């Protein structure tokens, strides 16, 4: 799984550095280093009024905030990886 976090100027101002840190911590906490590649990306052209844009494989998600992170990670990262294993 490839997760790209936008670090373009708009997302940077909305806290992309915090989202990167949250992803790094969550990947390490769940022992997913071998299954997930984290990368930065520049603007994907999907800017939202709130939050950061994240692309997982080929799907773009907008509006990710630190308050929504745990739910997002569970739904869009842990659940698909769990389904792949089964």
GROMACS elastic network, one bead per residue, 0.5 to 0.9 nm:
[ bonds ]
;  ai    aj funct       b0    kb
    1    35     6  0.61801   500
    1    37     6  0.63142   500
    1    38     6  0.87013   500
    1    56     6  0.69982   500
    1    57     6  0.60937   500
    1    77     6  0.83469   500
    1    81     6  0.83003   500
    2    35     6  0.85719   500
    2    36     6  0.57718   500
    2    38     6  0.61605   500
    2    39     6  0.75216   500
    2    55     6  0.79757   500
    2    56     6  0.57251   500
    2    57     6  0.51148   500
    2    58     6  0.86960   500
    3    23     6  0.89394   500
    3    36     6  0.70949   500
    3    37     6  0.60946   500
    3    39     6  0.62047   500
    3    40     6  0.83331   500
    3    54     6  0.70096   500
    3    55     6  0.57372   500
    3    57     6  0.63910   500
    4    37     6  0.82607   500
    4    38     6  0.59396   500
    4    40     6  0.52122   500
    4    41     6  0.58498   500
    4    53     6  0.85829   500
    4    54     6  0.56729   500
    4    55     6  0.50447   500
    4    56     6  0.64157   500
    4    57     6  0.80979   500
    5    11     6  0.88408   500
    5    16     6  0.70968   500
    5    19     6  0.76755   500
    5    20     6  0.67559   500
    5    38     6  0.76804   500
    5    39     6  0.63397   500
    5    41     6  0.58104   500
    5    42     6  0.82862   500
    5    52     6  0.75132   500
    5    53     6  0.63894   500
    5    55     6  0.65520   500
    5    56     6  0.87931   500
    6     9     6  0.87696   500
    6    10     6  0.88456   500
    6    11     6  0.61309   500
    6    12     6  0.76159   500
    6    16     6  0.67556   500
    6    39     6  0.86875   500
    6    40     6  0.57532   500
    6    42     6  0.53374   500
    6    43     6  0.60563   500
    6    44     6  0.73692   500
    6    52     6  0.66594   500
    6    53     6  0.55477   500
    6    54     6  0.60782   500
    6    55     6  0.80881   500
    7    10     6  0.79026   500
    7    11     6  0.57084   500
    7    12     6  0.51783   500
    7    13     6  0.88876   500
    7    15     6  0.88697   500
    7    16     6  0.58555   500
    7    17     6  0.74750   500
    7    20     6  0.89567   500
    7    40     6  0.60277   500
    7    41     6  0.58389   500
    7    42     6  0.55455   500
    7    43     6  0.72379   500
    7    52     6  0.83818   500
    7    53     6  0.86953   500
    8    11     6  0.55287   500
    8    12     6  0.57868   500
    8    13     6  0.85599   500
    8    16     6  0.85378   500
    8    40     6  0.89115   500
    8    41     6  0.71559   500
    8    43     6  0.50440   500
    8    44     6  0.85945   500
    9    13     6  0.61940   500
    9    14     6  0.86863   500
    9    42     6  0.82354   500
    9    43     6  0.78442   500
   10    13     6  0.52978   500
   10    14     6  0.64542   500
   10    16     6  0.89896   500
   10    43     6  0.80739   500
   10    47     6  0.72923   500
   10    48     6  0.89523   500
   10    52     6  0.82740   500
   11    15     6  0.63522   500
   11    16     6  0.55074   500
   11    17     6  0.88048   500
   11    43     6  0.80200   500
   11    47     6  0.75434   500
   11    48     6  0.87615   500
   11    50     6  0.89624   500
   11    51     6  0.69247   500
   11    52     6  0.50123   500
   11    53     6  0.69001   500
   12    15     6  0.52849   500
   12    17     6  0.65391   500
   12    52     6  0.78387   500
   13    16     6  0.72567   500
   13    17     6  0.89192   500
   14    17     6  0.87566   500
   14    49     6  0.89740   500
   14    50     6  0.71578   500
   14    51     6  0.56094   500
   14    52     6  0.63337   500
   14    65     6  0.81757   500
   15    18     6  0.53917   500
   15    19     6  0.65705   500
   15    20     6  0.88663   500
   15    51     6  0.72464   500
   15    52     6  0.70077   500
   15    65     6  0.76576   500
   15    66     6  0.82094   500
   16    20     6  0.61026   500
   16    21     6  0.85964   500
   16    51     6  0.80357   500
   16    52     6  0.59100   500
   16    53     6  0.84236   500
   16    64     6  0.89961   500
   16    65     6  0.85605   500
   17    20     6  0.51390   500
   17    21     6  0.63560   500
   17    22     6  0.87308   500
   18    21     6  0.50870   500
   18    22     6  0.61782   500
   18    23     6  0.86705   500
   18    65     6  0.87697   500
   18    66     6  0.71243   500
   19    23     6  0.61647   500
   19    24     6  0.85647   500
   19    52     6  0.77123   500
   19    64     6  0.79736   500
   19    65     6  0.71964   500
   19    66     6  0.63266   500
   19    69     6  0.77380   500
   20    23     6  0.51811   500
   20    24     6  0.61742   500
   20    25     6  0.86537   500
   20    38     6  0.83387   500
   20    39     6  0.87938   500
   20    40     6  0.82766   500
   21    24     6  0.50647   500
   21    25     6  0.61491   500
   21    26     6  0.85596   500
   22    25     6  0.51729   500
   22    26     6  0.60462   500
   22    27     6  0.85053   500
   22    66     6  0.76843   500
   22    69     6  0.76233   500
   22    70     6  0.88875   500
   23    26     6  0.51116   500
   23    27     6  0.59646   500
   23    28     6  0.84627   500
   23    38     6  0.78792   500
   23    69     6  0.85266   500
   23    73     6  0.81251   500
   24    27     6  0.53390   500
   24    28     6  0.62386   500
   24    29     6  0.85656   500
   24    38     6  0.77450   500
   25    28     6  0.52021   500
   25    29     6  0.59538   500
   25    30     6  0.86212   500
   26    30     6  0.61277   500
   26    31     6  0.84027   500
   26    32     6  0.84334   500
   26    70     6  0.87027   500
   26    73     6  0.80406   500
   27    30     6  0.53984   500
   27    31     6  0.60423   500
   27    32     6  0.50659   500
   27    33     6  0.61165   500
   27    36     6  0.74263   500
   28    32     6  0.62311   500
   28    33     6  0.63406   500
   29    32     6  0.78457   500
   30    33     6  0.84198   500
   30    78     6  0.88658   500
   31    34     6  0.78368   500
   31    35     6  0.87019   500
   32    35     6  0.52079   500
   32    36     6  0.59795   500
   33    36     6  0.55999   500
   33    37     6  0.73237   500
   34    37     6  0.78568   500
   35    81     6  0.84553   500
   41    44     6  0.77360   500
   41    54     6  0.87829   500
   41    55     6  0.88801   500
   43    46     6  0.75263   500
   43    47     6  0.77466   500
   43    53     6  0.83615   500
   44    47     6  0.75392   500
   44    53     6  0.77447   500
   44    55     6  0.88403   500
   44    60     6  0.85290   500
   46    53     6  0.69510   500
   46    60     6  0.80888   500
   46    61     6  0.84864   500
   46    62     6  0.68820   500
   47    50     6  0.83846   500
   47    51     6  0.85545   500
   47    52     6  0.76898   500
   47    53     6  0.67655   500
   47    62     6  0.70533   500
   47    63     6  0.81572   500
   48    51     6  0.67003   500
   48    52     6  0.75131   500
   48    53     6  0.76695   500
   48    62     6  0.62007   500
   48    63     6  0.58912   500
   49    63     6  0.74006   500
   50    62     6  0.81494   500
   50    63     6  0.50743   500
   50    64     6  0.75234   500
   50    65     6  0.75305   500
   51    62     6  0.68688   500
   51    66     6  0.83194   500
   52    61     6  0.83971   500
   52    62     6  0.60076   500
   52    63     6  0.51657   500
   52    65     6  0.64578   500
   53    60     6  0.70400   500
   53    61     6  0.56736   500
   53    63     6  0.61084   500
   53    64     6  0.64470   500
   54    59     6  0.83845   500
   54    60     6  0.59008   500
   54    61     6  0.52160   500
   54    62     6  0.63493   500
   54    63     6  0.84590   500
   54    64     6  0.73540   500
   55    58     6  0.64174   500
   55    59     6  0.54478   500
   55    61     6  0.60083   500
   55    62     6  0.85744   500
   56    59     6  0.53135   500
   56    60     6  0.65261   500
   56    61     6  0.78814   500
   56    76     6  0.80437   500
   56    77     6  0.82855   500
   57    60     6  0.83363   500
   61    64     6  0.74447   500
   63    68     6  0.88849   500
   64    67     6  0.82087   500
   64    68     6  0.62660   500
   64    69     6  0.66406   500
   64    72     6  0.77787   500
   65    68     6  0.52608   500
   65    69     6  0.60930   500
   66    70     6  0.79811   500
   67    70     6  0.75512   500
   67    71     6  0.87234   500
   68    71     6  0.57776   500
   68    72     6  0.61395   500
   68    73     6  0.87021   500
   69    72     6  0.50132   500
   69    73     6  0.59520   500
   69    74     6  0.85094   500
   70    73     6  0.51799   500
   70    74     6  0.61794   500
   70    75     6  0.86074   500
   71    74     6  0.52085   500
   71    75     6  0.61216   500
   71    76     6  0.84377   500
   72    75     6  0.52139   500
   72    76     6  0.57411   500
   72    77     6  0.75763   500
   73    76     6  0.54564   500
   73    77     6  0.50817   500
   73    78     6  0.63385   500
   73    79     6  0.84975   500
   74    77     6  0.57701   500
   74    79     6  0.60575   500
   74    80     6  0.89302   500
   75    78     6  0.62855   500
   75    79     6  0.54267   500
   75    80     6  0.76020   500
   76    79     6  0.62434   500
   76    80     6  0.64049   500
   76    81     6  0.87246   500
   77    80     6  0.57289   500
   77    81     6  0.62476   500
   77    82     6  0.86334   500
   78    81     6  0.52380   500
   78    82     6  0.60204   500
   78    83     6  0.86087   500
   79    82     6  0.51033   500
   79    83     6  0.61918   500
   79    84     6  0.87154   500
   80    83     6  0.50166   500
   80    84     6  0.62196   500
   80    85     6  0.87566   500
   81    84     6  0.50844   500
   81    85     6  0.64117   500
   81    86     6  0.89371   500
   82    85     6  0.52102   500
   82    86     6  0.65560   500
   83    86     6  0.52807   500
